[in-house]
Amino acid sequence: MQTVVTRQLDKLVFGNCYFEGSVNEFLSKVSANSRGTSKKVNFLDTNKLREEDPEGFQEVIDILQEFNLKHSESLTIIGL
């Protein structure tokens, strides 16, 4: 599922046409409400993301890595 990360006030929100929330809320909703889930996070056009918002890009990476540390089913991050 394609997911968009936006900044709302002082936090990052993960969302698509079905679910929205923090990374923990979002991935929990996706897992609970989908027939099958991919454990891959694929960043498209990484260079553009780093140029436009390097701090935000790093914050997303840090959030995903923190999520991996707290959960037994880790995500594979692709495209970095």
C-alpha positions in Angstrom: 0.0 0.0 0.0 1.3 3.4 -0.9 1.7 5.6 2.2 2.3 9.3 2.6 4.0 10.8 5.5 3.0 14.3 6.5 3.8 16.7 9.3 0.9 17.8 11.4 1.7 20.3 14.1 4.9 18.8 15.7 4.5 15.1 14.8 4.7 13.0 11.7 1.5 11.2 10.5 1.5 8.1 8.3 -1.6 7.6 6.1 -3.2 6.3 3.0 -6.7 6.2 1.7 -7.7 3.7 4.5 -5.7 4.4 7.7 -3.9 7.3 9.4 -1.9 7.8 12.5 1.5 7.5 14.1 3.7 4.7 12.7 2.6 2.4 15.5 -1.1 3.2 15.0 -0.8 3.0 11.2 1.0 -0.3 11.0 -1.3 -1.9 13.7 -4.4 -0.9 11.7 -2.9 -2.1 8.4 -1.9 -5.5 10.0 -5.3 -6.0 11.7 -7.4 -4.9 8.7 -5.6 -6.4 5.7 -5.5 -9.8 4.1 -1.8 -9.7 3.9 0.8 -7.2 4.7 4.2 -6.4 3.3 7.0 -6.0 5.7 8.9 -3.7 3.3 9.2 0.1 3.3 10.3 1.3 -0.1 11.4 4.9 -0.3 11.0 6.4 -3.8 13.2 9.2 -5.1 15.3 9.2 -1.9 17.7 11.9 -3.2 14.8 14.3 -3.7 13.5 13.6 -0.2 16.9 14.2 1.3 17.3 17.5 -0.6 13.8 18.9 0.2 13.6 18.0 3.9 16.8 16.3 5.3 15.7 16.6 8.9 12.2 15.2 8.2 13.6 12.4 6.1 16.0 11.4 9.0 13.1 11.6 11.4 11.0 9.1 9.4 14.0 6.7 9.3 14.5 7.1 13.0 10.8 6.4 13.7 10.9 3.3 11.5 14.1 2.0 13.2 12.6 2.6 16.6 9.5 0.7 15.6 11.7 -2.2 14.5 13.4 -2.3 17.9 10.0 -2.6 19.7 8.4 -5.2 17.5 9.4 -8.7 16.7 8.2 -8.5 13.1 10.7 -6.1 11.6 10.4 -4.0 8.6 12.8 -4.1 5.7 13.7 -0.6 4.6 14.5 -0.3 0.9 15.9 2.5 -1.2 18.1 4.4 1.2 
